[in-house]
Amino acid sequence: MKLIGYIIVCALLYSCGTTETSPEAIAAQNKRLSQIESQLKENGLEIEFDWARPTSGSQVNLISNPNGLEIKGDTIIAYLPYFGVRQIADYNGEGGIKFTSVAENKVIANNEDKGALAIQFNVSDTREQFQFNLTIFGNGKCLLNVNSSERDFIQYQGRVLNKK
């Protein structure tokens, strides 16, 4: 019985330590990050999300739900389904986070040591203020943290789409 437990523990430890950290893999991720940063500056970015993680409740699969975030210069186009608590009722029936607006206080930082591109910006909608923190990794996957003046925090996980 102890042998089976030992084998399981060894297998778990081995699986946790098999991420690609070779110099070639790091160089490839940094190259992809540079391409994503160039794409952001030249044509903008389109991101599609696969998961939403509200503060309360479990994660929600978004694969069959239309969603996205588009960054074109300082213009932000968001269509994000929202699952969580809203402190102030919205009577227009949208429910999700949906707007086209201009980013305020946009900051872009390429952290090659961590293999990530960080984009932070604020958006003011007609009634609500949002703070977005977007982290894009070298493999094209990303995390979006959204804070709102009227809603609970929510996180989205997705990927950068290739623009043509």
GURO-39582 format. One record per residue (C-alpha): residue in one letter; x, y, z. Coordinates in nm, 4 decimals. Example, Ala and Ser with C-alpha at 12.3 -4.5 7.8 and 13.67 -1.06 7.14 Angstrom:
2
+------+----------+----------+----------+
: code :     east :    north :       up :
+------+----------+----------+----------+
:    A :   1.2300 :  -0.4500 :   0.7800 :
:    S :   1.3670 :  -0.1060 :   0.7140 :
+------+----------+----------+----------+
This chain:
164
+------+----------+----------+----------+
: code :     east :    north :       up :
+------+----------+----------+----------+
:    M :   0.0000 :   0.0000 :   0.0000 :
:    K :   0.2853 :   0.2364 :   0.0835 :
:    L :   0.4439 :   0.1571 :  -0.2517 :
:    I :   0.1303 :   0.2648 :  -0.4411 :
:    G :   0.1165 :   0.5877 :  -0.2414 :
:    Y :   0.4832 :   0.6531 :  -0.3127 :
:    I :   0.4304 :   0.5944 :  -0.6868 :
:    I :   0.1335 :   0.8332 :  -0.6930 :
:    V :   0.3285 :   1.1058 :  -0.5108 :
:    C :   0.6258 :   1.0647 :  -0.7479 :
:    A :   0.3978 :   1.0831 :  -1.0514 :
:    L :   0.2329 :   1.4010 :  -0.9215 :
:    L :   0.5672 :   1.5651 :  -0.8493 :
:    Y :   0.6984 :   1.4678 :  -1.1927 :
:    S :   0.3914 :   1.6062 :  -1.3697 :
:    C :   0.4244 :   1.9380 :  -1.1843 :
:    G :   0.7850 :   1.9778 :  -1.2927 :
:    T :   0.7564 :   1.9108 :  -1.6651 :
:    T :   0.6962 :   2.2636 :  -1.7891 :
:    E :   0.9122 :   2.3860 :  -2.0732 :
:    T :   1.1947 :   2.5929 :  -1.9256 :
:    S :   1.4642 :   2.5174 :  -2.1790 :
:    P :   1.6395 :   2.8196 :  -2.3293 :
:    E :   1.4811 :   2.7406 :  -2.6678 :
:    A :   1.1303 :   2.7324 :  -2.5202 :
:    I :   1.1855 :   3.0608 :  -2.3352 :
:    A :   1.3249 :   3.2227 :  -2.6516 :
:    A :   1.0219 :   3.1003 :  -2.8520 :
:    Q :   0.7802 :   3.2409 :  -2.5927 :
:    N :   0.9626 :   3.5751 :  -2.5860 :
:    K :   0.9500 :   3.5863 :  -2.9674 :
:    R :   0.5749 :   3.5191 :  -2.9592 :
:    L :   0.5328 :   3.7936 :  -2.6970 :
:    S :   0.7178 :   4.0375 :  -2.9225 :
:    Q :   0.4892 :   3.9397 :  -3.2113 :
:    I :   0.1806 :   3.9947 :  -2.9950 :
:    E :   0.3135 :   4.3336 :  -2.8811 :
:    S :   0.3792 :   4.4348 :  -3.2440 :
:    Q :   0.0311 :   4.3164 :  -3.3417 :
:    L :  -0.1150 :   4.5243 :  -3.0579 :
:    K :   0.0641 :   4.8375 :  -3.1782 :
:    E :  -0.0011 :   4.7877 :  -3.5514 :
:    N :  -0.3436 :   4.6257 :  -3.5875 :
:    G :  -0.4778 :   4.5789 :  -3.2378 :
:    L :  -0.5658 :   4.2589 :  -3.0558 :
:    E :  -0.8704 :   4.0354 :  -3.0453 :
:    I :  -0.9116 :   3.8048 :  -2.7483 :
:    E :  -1.1673 :   3.5307 :  -2.6995 :
:    F :  -1.2343 :   3.3834 :  -2.3574 :
:    D :  -1.3003 :   3.0196 :  -2.2698 :
:    W :  -1.3652 :   3.0531 :  -1.8955 :
:    A :  -1.5125 :   3.3040 :  -1.6532 :
:    R :  -1.4278 :   3.2861 :  -1.2838 :
:    P :  -1.6656 :   3.4931 :  -1.0707 :
:    T :  -1.5823 :   3.5784 :  -0.7098 :
:    S :  -1.8594 :   3.3538 :  -0.5820 :
:    G :  -1.9594 :   3.0300 :  -0.7453 :
:    S :  -1.7646 :   2.8043 :  -0.9736 :
:    Q :  -1.6009 :   2.8774 :  -1.3064 :
:    V :  -1.8235 :   2.9013 :  -1.6136 :
:    N :  -1.7363 :   2.7582 :  -1.9547 :
:    L :  -1.7779 :   3.0285 :  -2.2232 :
:    I :  -1.6978 :   2.8233 :  -2.5323 :
:    S :  -2.0575 :   2.8321 :  -2.6633 :
:    N :  -2.1166 :   3.1936 :  -2.5493 :
:    P :  -2.0151 :   3.4768 :  -2.7820 :
:    N :  -1.7608 :   3.6961 :  -2.6048 :
:    G :  -1.4473 :   3.8930 :  -2.6634 :
:    L :  -1.2259 :   4.1899 :  -2.5995 :
:    E :  -1.0814 :   4.3974 :  -2.8804 :
:    I :  -0.8102 :   4.6585 :  -2.8383 :
:    K :  -0.7574 :   4.8971 :  -3.1316 :
:    G :  -0.5246 :   5.1779 :  -3.0276 :
:    D :  -0.7016 :   5.3440 :  -2.7361 :
:    T :  -1.0434 :   5.2070 :  -2.8326 :
:    I :  -1.1709 :   4.9116 :  -2.6308 :
:    I :  -1.4603 :   4.6965 :  -2.7495 :
:    A :  -1.5859 :   4.4533 :  -2.4872 :
:    Y :  -1.8560 :   4.1907 :  -2.4925 :
:    L :  -1.8109 :   3.9825 :  -2.1789 :
:    P :  -2.0838 :   3.7771 :  -2.0143 :
:    Y :  -2.1010 :   3.8513 :  -1.6430 :
:    F :  -2.1691 :   3.5968 :  -1.3704 :
:    G :  -2.1722 :   3.7493 :  -1.0265 :
:    V :  -2.3267 :   4.0000 :  -0.7908 :
:    R :  -2.4184 :   4.3448 :  -0.9150 :
:    Q :  -2.4645 :   4.6084 :  -0.6440 :
:    I :  -2.6709 :   4.8512 :  -0.8550 :
:    A :  -2.9455 :   4.7229 :  -1.0863 :
:    D :  -2.9100 :   4.7731 :  -1.4617 :
:    Y :  -3.2442 :   4.8332 :  -1.6288 :
:    N :  -3.1268 :   4.8244 :  -1.9908 :
:    G :  -3.1259 :   4.4440 :  -1.9911 :
:    E :  -2.7646 :   4.3874 :  -2.0995 :
:    G :  -2.6437 :   4.2032 :  -1.7893 :
:    G :  -2.2950 :   4.1503 :  -1.9285 :
:    I :  -2.0054 :   4.3893 :  -1.9675 :
:    K :  -2.0686 :   4.5401 :  -2.3103 :
:    F :  -1.9296 :   4.8687 :  -2.4403 :
:    T :  -1.7169 :   5.0507 :  -2.6951 :
:    S :  -1.5104 :   5.3163 :  -2.5215 :
:    V :  -1.1719 :   5.4877 :  -2.5008 :
:    A :  -0.9112 :   5.3482 :  -2.2613 :
:    E :  -0.7832 :   5.5792 :  -1.9897 :
:    N :  -0.4428 :   5.5455 :  -1.8222 :
:    K :  -0.3332 :   5.2606 :  -2.0520 :
:    V :   0.0008 :   5.1060 :  -1.9541 :
:    I :   0.1765 :   4.8286 :  -2.1486 :
:    A :   0.4709 :   4.6445 :  -1.9932 :
:    N :   0.6650 :   4.3538 :  -2.1458 :
:    N :   0.8116 :   4.1393 :  -1.8696 :
:    E :   1.0389 :   3.8959 :  -2.0544 :
:    D :   1.1677 :   3.7501 :  -1.7257 :
:    K :   0.8180 :   3.6228 :  -1.6484 :
:    G :   0.7290 :   3.5647 :  -2.0129 :
:    A :   0.4257 :   3.7915 :  -2.0039 :
:    L :   0.2886 :   4.1123 :  -2.1496 :
:    A :   0.0850 :   4.3174 :  -1.9006 :
:    I :  -0.1753 :   4.5684 :  -2.0205 :
:    Q :  -0.3634 :   4.7821 :  -1.7710 :
:    F :  -0.6311 :   5.0382 :  -1.8486 :
:    N :  -0.9469 :   5.1971 :  -1.7153 :
:    V :  -1.2761 :   5.2464 :  -1.8972 :
:    S :  -1.5689 :   5.4665 :  -1.8016 :
:    D :  -1.9046 :   5.3622 :  -1.9390 :
:    T :  -2.2183 :   5.5767 :  -1.9092 :
:    R :  -2.2816 :   5.4621 :  -1.5512 :
:    E :  -1.9958 :   5.2364 :  -1.4548 :
:    Q :  -1.6168 :   5.2482 :  -1.4232 :
:    F :  -1.4009 :   4.9461 :  -1.4991 :
:    Q :  -1.0391 :   4.8618 :  -1.4263 :
:    F :  -0.8884 :   4.5987 :  -1.6584 :
:    N :  -0.5663 :   4.4067 :  -1.5962 :
:    L :  -0.4781 :   4.1855 :  -1.8916 :
:    T :  -0.1828 :   3.9450 :  -1.8802 :
:    I :  -0.0803 :   3.7759 :  -2.2046 :
:    F :   0.1648 :   3.4877 :  -2.1905 :
:    G :   0.4145 :   3.3734 :  -2.4516 :
:    N :   0.1915 :   3.0873 :  -2.5642 :
:    G :  -0.0895 :   3.3320 :  -2.6529 :
:    K :  -0.3053 :   3.2467 :  -2.3517 :
:    C :  -0.4239 :   3.5285 :  -2.1317 :
:    L :  -0.5933 :   3.6258 :  -1.8070 :
:    L :  -0.8203 :   3.9276 :  -1.7726 :
:    N :  -0.9075 :   4.0651 :  -1.4297 :
:    V :  -1.2013 :   4.3057 :  -1.4228 :
:    N :  -1.2875 :   4.5327 :  -1.1313 :
:    S :  -1.6036 :   4.7410 :  -1.1494 :
:    S :  -1.7610 :   5.0228 :  -0.9551 :
:    E :  -2.0921 :   4.8332 :  -0.9498 :
:    R :  -2.0075 :   4.4619 :  -0.9702 :
:    D :  -1.7994 :   4.2006 :  -0.7957 :
:    F :  -1.4559 :   4.1130 :  -0.9343 :
:    I :  -1.4435 :   3.8587 :  -1.2174 :
:    Q :  -1.1587 :   3.6900 :  -1.4043 :
:    Y :  -1.1614 :   3.5598 :  -1.7617 :
:    Q :  -0.9219 :   3.3087 :  -1.9150 :
:    G :  -0.8744 :   3.2901 :  -2.2906 :
:    R :  -0.6404 :   3.3341 :  -2.5838 :
:    V :  -0.5259 :   3.5915 :  -2.8368 :
:    L :  -0.6762 :   3.5366 :  -3.1801 :
:    N :  -0.4534 :   3.5626 :  -3.4847 :
:    K :  -0.5495 :   3.8648 :  -3.6939 :
:    K :  -0.5134 :   3.8474 :  -4.0666 :
+------+----------+----------+----------+
